[in-house]
Amino acid sequence: MSLVYWDSMLFIYQFDDHPVYGPHVARIVERMETRKDVLCTSTFAAAEVLAGPWRVGNWDAVSRCREIFHSPDLRMLEFRLATAEIFAEIRGRFSVSAADAVHLACASEARVDLFLTHDRRLEGKVIPGIQFIANIMMNVL
């Protein structure tokens, strides 16, 4: 059993049933369920995912997103003052965007085993508190 952080794009691929990446996310879900992994993400990821449906006025999608982010099966990580310290270190030491630093800081503070993303700029980075950062196209689970 591992603590696995999902970057925003995994949720977006899942919600949108993306024709290419949706099936990869579905396989990840199946493997995580089999392994009894714990899924986590940040409240910032929820905000990023909700922005798309809000932008186009897709209220059904907004409701579906809210259900997922309020699920007891999803551990939501908050951005707190302690997280801000980690964010500052990540922004200072690594070449990542502020948004990516928020995700990485939340995952680092939670001491996740695996950070899953589709952002090739993050894959393979060594961030204290995160065991492994992988691209969703890799077979890591």
VENSULVEN-V955776 format. One record per backbone hydrogen bond with DSSP energy under -1.0 kcal/mol. CO is the residue of the C=O (numbers start at 1). NH is the residue of the N-H. E is the energy in kcal/mol with one decimal. If there is no record, write none. Layout:
co;nh;e
CO;NH;E
CO;NH;E
This chain:
co;nh;e
2;38;-3.2
3;113;-2.1
3;114;-1.8
4;40;-2.8
5;116;-3.2
7;10;-1.2
8;12;-2.0
9;13;-2.9
10;14;-2.0
11;15;-3.2
12;16;-2.7
13;18;-2.2
18;22;-1.5
21;25;-2.1
22;26;-2.5
23;27;-2.1
24;28;-2.1
25;29;-2.5
26;30;-2.2
27;31;-2.5
28;32;-2.7
29;33;-2.5
30;34;-2.4
31;35;-2.4
32;37;-2.5
38;4;-3.2
39;75;-2.8
40;6;-2.3
41;77;-3.1
42;46;-1.6
43;47;-1.9
44;48;-2.4
45;49;-2.7
46;50;-2.6
47;51;-1.4
50;54;-2.1
51;55;-2.6
52;56;-1.6
53;58;-2.4
57;59;-1.4
58;62;-2.0
59;63;-2.3
60;64;-2.4
61;65;-2.7
62;66;-2.4
63;67;-2.2
64;68;-2.1
65;69;-2.7
66;70;-1.3
68;71;-1.4
71;74;-1.4
75;41;-1.8
77;43;-2.2
80;84;-2.1
81;85;-1.5
82;86;-1.5
83;87;-2.9
84;88;-2.5
85;89;-1.9
86;90;-2.7
87;91;-3.0
88;92;-2.2
89;93;-2.3
90;94;-2.6
94;96;-1.5
97;101;-2.3
98;102;-1.9
99;103;-1.9
100;104;-2.9
101;105;-2.5
102;106;-2.4
103;107;-2.4
104;108;-2.7
105;109;-2.6
106;110;-1.7
107;112;-1.8
112;131;-2.2
114;5;-3.0
115;134;-2.6
116;7;-2.2
117;136;-2.1
119;122;-1.8
119;123;-1.4
122;125;-2.2
127;130;-2.2
132;115;-2.7
133;124;-1.5
134;117;-2.1
135;138;-2.0
138;140;-1.3
